[in-house]
Amino acid sequence: MTDHRKRLGARGEELALAFLKKSRFTVLAKNYRCRYGEIDIIARDPGQVLSFIEVKTRSSQSHGTPQEAVTVRKQGQICKVALEFIQRYRLENKPARFDVVAVNLLPAGHTVELIQNAFELNLF
């Protein structure tokens, strides 16, 4: 991964965190890693629903929208990590969902969009 892409991703995650905190989410973990992979953010929404959040950032639309980058394969990886987190912290009886935060960093400014229930549990 190039330095430019790392900086772009880090900036997107900063904006996503600020957006979530402003939206009254409680952040439980950032860049949570286990043997199955990584989830960018794990948080609870104001209604106490556990949210596993993938942050995708784009600086142009030439390769599609940020949310389109969350492929079926990536969804499967996120689901495996989420299940490991749920089991590790004994959260089996808590409501949970998979969200995407789409960040667009454009010359005119940035936008941050939360897409709740962006995908369902799958283990592809």
Sequence and secondary structure as in RCSB ss.txt:
>XXXX:A:sequence
MTDHRKRLGARGEELALAFLKKSRFTVLAKNYRCRYGEIDIIARDPGQVLSFIEVKTRSSQSHGTPQEAVTVRKQ
GQICKVALEFIQRYRLENKPARFDVVAVNLLPAGHTVELIQNAFELNLF
>XXXX:A:secstr
  HHHHHHHHHHHHHHHHHHHHTT EEEEEEEEETTEEEEEEEE TT  EEEEEEEEES STT  GGGGS HHHH
HHHHHHHHHHHHHTT TTS EEEEEEEEEEETTEEEEEEEEEEE     
